[in-house]
Amino acid sequence: MRVRVNKDLCTACGVCEGLVPEVFSLENGLVAEVLLDPVPEELEDLVREAAENCPDGAIEIEEED
């Protein structure tokens, strides 16, 4: 799985970092940044949950075959 944050949509609400701090960071305070790409298999379900709960719809997931 690959993941990216659409910086034009992200409002740095913190949902993603709260759910998966291993993958997302708000350290810069402006937008979420992806720390791990590709996403480790054991974190994929949490990343999907973060994407589903992102109020801005800013998390984009690309499933790999």
N, CA, C and O atoms as a GROMACS GRO file, in nm:
protein
  260
    1MET      N    1   0.084  -0.118   0.000
    1MET     CA    2   0.000   0.000   0.000
    1MET      C    3   0.088   0.124   0.000
    1MET      O    4   0.188   0.133   0.072
    2ARG      N    5   0.048   0.219  -0.083
    2ARG     CA    6   0.113   0.350  -0.086
    2ARG      C    7   0.011   0.451  -0.034
    2ARG      O    8  -0.109   0.432  -0.052
    3VAL      N    9   0.058   0.556   0.030
    3VAL     CA   10  -0.032   0.657   0.083
    3VAL      C   11   0.029   0.795   0.064
    3VAL      O   12   0.151   0.813   0.071
    4ARG      N   13  -0.058   0.892   0.039
    4ARG     CA   14  -0.012   1.030   0.029
    4ARG      C   15  -0.119   1.120   0.089
    4ARG      O   16  -0.235   1.082   0.101
    5VAL      N   17  -0.076   1.240   0.125
    5VAL     CA   18  -0.168   1.339   0.178
    5VAL      C   19  -0.180   1.451   0.075
    5VAL      O   20  -0.079   1.509   0.033
    6ASN      N   21  -0.302   1.481   0.035
    6ASN     CA   22  -0.326   1.592  -0.056
    6ASN      C   23  -0.313   1.720   0.024
    6ASN      O   24  -0.401   1.754   0.103
    7LYS      N   25  -0.204   1.790   0.004
    7LYS     CA   26  -0.173   1.908   0.085
    7LYS      C   27  -0.269   2.024   0.058
    7LYS      O   28  -0.280   2.115   0.140
    8ASP      N   29  -0.338   2.021  -0.055
    8ASP     CA   30  -0.437   2.124  -0.084
    8ASP      C   31  -0.565   2.105  -0.002
    8ASP      O   32  -0.640   2.200   0.020
    9LEU      N   33  -0.590   1.982   0.043
    9LEU     CA   34  -0.711   1.952   0.120
    9LEU      C   35  -0.687   1.944   0.271
    9LEU      O   36  -0.777   1.971   0.349
   10CYS      N   37  -0.566   1.906   0.311
   10CYS     CA   38  -0.535   1.882   0.452
   10CYS      C   39  -0.543   2.011   0.533
   10CYS      O   40  -0.489   2.115   0.494
   11THR      N   41  -0.611   2.003   0.648
   11THR     CA   42  -0.619   2.116   0.740
   11THR      C   43  -0.549   2.087   0.872
   11THR      O   44  -0.569   2.158   0.970
   12ALA      N   45  -0.467   1.983   0.876
   12ALA     CA   46  -0.387   1.947   0.994
   12ALA      C   47  -0.474   1.926   1.118
   12ALA      O   48  -0.441   1.973   1.227
   13CYS      N   49  -0.585   1.855   1.101
   13CYS     CA   50  -0.676   1.831   1.214
   13CYS      C   51  -0.618   1.730   1.314
   13CYS      O   52  -0.654   1.733   1.432
   14GLY      N   53  -0.530   1.641   1.268
   14GLY     CA   54  -0.463   1.548   1.358
   14GLY      C   55  -0.524   1.410   1.368
   14GLY      O   56  -0.472   1.326   1.442
   15VAL      N   57  -0.633   1.384   1.298
   15VAL     CA   58  -0.697   1.251   1.304
   15VAL      C   59  -0.598   1.143   1.263
   15VAL      O   60  -0.585   1.041   1.331
   16CYS      N   61  -0.530   1.163   1.152
   16CYS     CA   62  -0.438   1.060   1.101
   16CYS      C   63  -0.323   1.034   1.197
   16CYS      O   64  -0.290   0.919   1.225
   17GLU      N   65  -0.262   1.141   1.248
   17GLU     CA   66  -0.151   1.124   1.341
   17GLU      C   67  -0.197   1.057   1.469
   17GLU      O   68  -0.123   0.977   1.528
   18GLY      N   69  -0.318   1.088   1.513
   18GLY     CA   70  -0.371   1.026   1.633
   18GLY      C   71  -0.392   0.876   1.617
   18GLY      O   72  -0.372   0.800   1.711
   19LEU      N   73  -0.432   0.834   1.497
   19LEU     CA   74  -0.457   0.692   1.471
   19LEU      C   75  -0.330   0.615   1.437
   19LEU      O   76  -0.313   0.502   1.481
   20VAL      N   77  -0.242   0.676   1.359
   20VAL     CA   78  -0.122   0.605   1.311
   20VAL      C   79   0.000   0.698   1.314
   20VAL      O   80   0.046   0.742   1.209
   21PRO      N   81   0.051   0.728   1.433
   21PRO     CA   82   0.166   0.819   1.441
   21PRO      C   83   0.293   0.764   1.377
   21PRO      O   84   0.387   0.838   1.349
   22GLU      N   85   0.295   0.633   1.353
   22GLU     CA   86   0.411   0.573   1.285
   22GLU      C   87   0.413   0.613   1.137
   22GLU      O   88   0.519   0.611   1.074
   23VAL      N   89   0.297   0.648   1.082
   23VAL     CA   90   0.287   0.677   0.938
   23VAL      C   91   0.266   0.826   0.911
   23VAL      O   92   0.316   0.878   0.811
   24PHE      N   93   0.193   0.896   0.999
   24PHE     CA   94   0.160   1.037   0.974
   24PHE      C   95   0.218   1.126   1.083
   24PHE      O   96   0.222   1.089   1.200
   25SER      N   97   0.262   1.246   1.043
   25SER     CA   98   0.315   1.343   1.138
   25SER      C   99   0.261   1.481   1.106
   25SER      O  100   0.246   1.518   0.990
   26LEU      N  101   0.234   1.557   1.210
   26LEU     CA  102   0.194   1.698   1.196
   26LEU      C  103   0.302   1.788   1.256
   26LEU      O  104   0.272   1.899   1.301
   27GLU      N  105   0.424   1.741   1.255
   27GLU     CA  106   0.533   1.814   1.319
   27GLU      C  107   0.548   1.956   1.265
   27GLU      O  108   0.582   2.047   1.340
   28ASN      N  109   0.524   1.975   1.135
   28ASN     CA  110   0.538   2.109   1.078
   28ASN      C  111   0.418   2.197   1.109
   28ASN      O  112   0.425   2.318   1.091
   29GLY      N  113   0.308   2.138   1.157
   29GLY     CA  114   0.192   2.213   1.198
   29GLY      C  115   0.102   2.263   1.087
   29GLY      O  116  -0.007   2.314   1.115
   30LEU      N  117   0.143   2.249   0.963
   30LEU     CA  118   0.065   2.302   0.852
   30LEU      C  119  -0.019   2.196   0.783
   30LEU      O  120  -0.138   2.216   0.759
   31VAL      N  121   0.042   2.084   0.752
   31VAL     CA  122  -0.027   1.972   0.688
   31VAL      C  123   0.036   1.843   0.738
   31VAL      O  124   0.150   1.842   0.786
   32ALA      N  125  -0.038   1.735   0.728
   32ALA     CA  126   0.015   1.605   0.766
   32ALA      C  127   0.120   1.560   0.664
   32ALA      O  128   0.107   1.586   0.544
   33GLU      N  129   0.222   1.494   0.714
   33GLU     CA  130   0.326   1.438   0.628
   33GLU      C  131   0.328   1.288   0.646
   33GLU      O  132   0.303   1.236   0.755
   34VAL      N  133   0.360   1.217   0.538
   34VAL     CA  134   0.371   1.072   0.542
   34VAL      C  135   0.514   1.036   0.581
   34VAL      O  136   0.609   1.081   0.518
   35LEU      N  137   0.528   0.954   0.684
   35LEU     CA  138   0.659   0.912   0.732
   35LEU      C  139   0.704   0.779   0.672
   35LEU      O  140   0.823   0.757   0.653
   36LEU      N  141   0.609   0.690   0.643
   36LEU     CA  142   0.640   0.557   0.591
   36LEU      C  143   0.562   0.531   0.462
   36LEU      O  144   0.439   0.522   0.465
   37ASP      N  145   0.631   0.520   0.353
   37ASP     CA  146   0.568   0.490   0.225
   37ASP      C  147   0.666   0.409   0.143
   37ASP      O  148   0.771   0.461   0.105
   38PRO      N  149   0.636   0.283   0.114
   38PRO     CA  150   0.507   0.215   0.135
   38PRO      C  151   0.479   0.188   0.283
   38PRO      O  152   0.569   0.187   0.367
   39VAL      N  153   0.352   0.166   0.311
   39VAL     CA  154   0.305   0.141   0.446
   39VAL      C  155   0.331  -0.005   0.482
   39VAL      O  156   0.298  -0.094   0.404
   40PRO      N  157   0.391  -0.031   0.600
   40PRO     CA  158   0.409  -0.170   0.643
   40PRO      C  159   0.273  -0.241   0.653
   40PRO      O  160   0.174  -0.182   0.695
   41GLU      N  161   0.272  -0.366   0.616
   41GLU     CA  162   0.147  -0.443   0.610
   41GLU      C  163   0.070  -0.440   0.742
   41GLU      O  164  -0.053  -0.434   0.742
   42GLU      N  165   0.141  -0.442   0.854
   42GLU     CA  166   0.073  -0.447   0.984
   42GLU      C  167   0.003  -0.314   1.019
   42GLU      O  168  -0.076  -0.310   1.113
   43LEU      N  169   0.031  -0.208   0.944
   43LEU     CA  170  -0.033  -0.079   0.969
   43LEU      C  171  -0.139  -0.042   0.865
   43LEU      O  172  -0.203   0.062   0.875
   44GLU      N  173  -0.157  -0.127   0.765
   44GLU     CA  174  -0.247  -0.094   0.655
   44GLU      C  175  -0.391  -0.070   0.700
   44GLU      O  176  -0.455   0.024   0.654
   45ASP      N  177  -0.442  -0.152   0.790
   45ASP     CA  178  -0.581  -0.134   0.836
   45ASP      C  179  -0.598  -0.001   0.909
   45ASP      O  180  -0.701   0.066   0.893
   46LEU      N  181  -0.499   0.038   0.988
   46LEU     CA  182  -0.507   0.166   1.058
   46LEU      C  183  -0.500   0.284   0.960
   46LEU      O  184  -0.566   0.385   0.981
   47VAL      N  185  -0.420   0.271   0.855
   47VAL     CA  186  -0.412   0.377   0.754
   47VAL      C  187  -0.546   0.389   0.681
   47VAL      O  188  -0.591   0.500   0.653
   48ARG      N  189  -0.608   0.277   0.651
   48ARG     CA  190  -0.741   0.281   0.588
   48ARG      C  191  -0.841   0.351   0.681
   48ARG      O  192  -0.924   0.431   0.636
   49GLU      N  193  -0.834   0.320   0.809
   49GLU     CA  194  -0.922   0.384   0.907
   49GLU      C  195  -0.897   0.535   0.912
   49GLU      O  196  -0.992   0.613   0.920
   50ALA      N  197  -0.771   0.574   0.908
   50ALA     CA  198  -0.738   0.717   0.908
   50ALA      C  199  -0.796   0.785   0.785
   50ALA      O  200  -0.850   0.895   0.794
   51ALA      N  201  -0.784   0.720   0.669
   51ALA     CA  202  -0.838   0.778   0.546
   51ALA      C  203  -0.990   0.792   0.554
   51ALA      O  204  -1.045   0.893   0.511
   52GLU      N  205  -1.056   0.692   0.609
   52GLU     CA  206  -1.202   0.695   0.620
   52GLU      C  207  -1.248   0.803   0.717
   52GLU      O  208  -1.357   0.859   0.701
   53ASN      N  209  -1.167   0.833   0.818
   53ASN     CA  210  -1.205   0.930   0.921
   53ASN      C  211  -1.150   1.070   0.898
   53ASN      O  212  -1.179   1.161   0.976
   54CYS      N  213  -1.072   1.088   0.794
   54CYS     CA  214  -1.017   1.220   0.765
   54CYS      C  215  -1.132   1.312   0.722
   54CYS      O  216  -1.195   1.288   0.620
   55PRO      N  217  -1.160   1.418   0.800
   55PRO     CA  218  -1.273   1.505   0.766
   55PRO      C  219  -1.252   1.584   0.637
   55PRO      O  220  -1.348   1.635   0.580
   56ASP      N  221  -1.128   1.594   0.593
   56ASP     CA  222  -1.097   1.670   0.472
   56ASP      C  223  -1.087   1.583   0.348
   56ASP      O  224  -1.078   1.634   0.237
   57GLY      N  225  -1.088   1.450   0.367
   57GLY     CA  226  -1.070   1.359   0.254
   57GLY      C  227  -0.934   1.374   0.189
   57GLY      O  228  -0.920   1.357   0.068
   58ALA      N  229  -0.834   1.408   0.270
   58ALA     CA  230  -0.702   1.440   0.217
   58ALA      C  231  -0.608   1.320   0.203
   58ALA      O  232  -0.504   1.331   0.140
   59ILE      N  233  -0.645   1.207   0.261
   59ILE     CA  234  -0.557   1.090   0.257
   59ILE      C  235  -0.594   1.004   0.137
   59ILE      O  236  -0.708   0.957   0.125
   60GLU      N  237  -0.497   0.983   0.051
   60GLU     CA  238  -0.518   0.905  -0.071
   60GLU      C  239  -0.438   0.776  -0.062
   60GLU      O  240  -0.317   0.778  -0.037
   61ILE      N  241  -0.506   0.666  -0.084
   61ILE     CA  242  -0.443   0.534  -0.074
   61ILE      C  243  -0.438   0.470  -0.211
   61ILE      O  244  -0.533   0.475  -0.289
   62GLU      N  245  -0.323   0.409  -0.238
   62GLU     CA  246  -0.306   0.330  -0.361
   62GLU      C  247  -0.274   0.188  -0.318
   62GLU      O  248  -0.167   0.161  -0.263
   63GLU      N  249  -0.366   0.098  -0.343
   63GLU     CA  250  -0.344  -0.042  -0.308
   63GLU      C  251  -0.252  -0.105  -0.412
   63GLU      O  252  -0.267  -0.083  -0.532
   64GLU      N  253  -0.156  -0.184  -0.364
   64GLU     CA  254  -0.064  -0.252  -0.454
   64GLU      C  255  -0.108  -0.396  -0.470
   64GLU      O  256  -0.163  -0.456  -0.377
   65ASP      N  257  -0.085  -0.451  -0.587
   65ASP     CA  258  -0.123  -0.591  -0.614
   65ASP      C  259  -0.019  -0.686  -0.561
   65ASP      O  260  -0.034  -0.807  -0.575
   0.00000   0.00000   0.00000
